[in-house]
């Protein structure tokens, strides 16, 4: 996985001023990075499949990110009813 690409995307998402600068002139922001030409092209194209591939995912998944639910926590707004009682 490209650490430069993932760091760039996280920084872009977390830094509002950098996002505004990127929206105004993406080439200028990308010139100040250590991204490869392929990574830059994928960002400029807005192609999520190419970005996933550049990050080490085959383009069909979530790039190895797994979100696990915590057991025993009810969904917000849902109340558990005692067992055996019906509406």
Secondary structure, 3 states (H helix, E strand, C coil): CCHHHHHHHHHHHHCHHHHHHHHHCHHHHHHCCCCCHHHHHHHHHCCHHHHHHHCCCCCCCCCCCCCCCCCCCCCCCCCCCCCCCCC
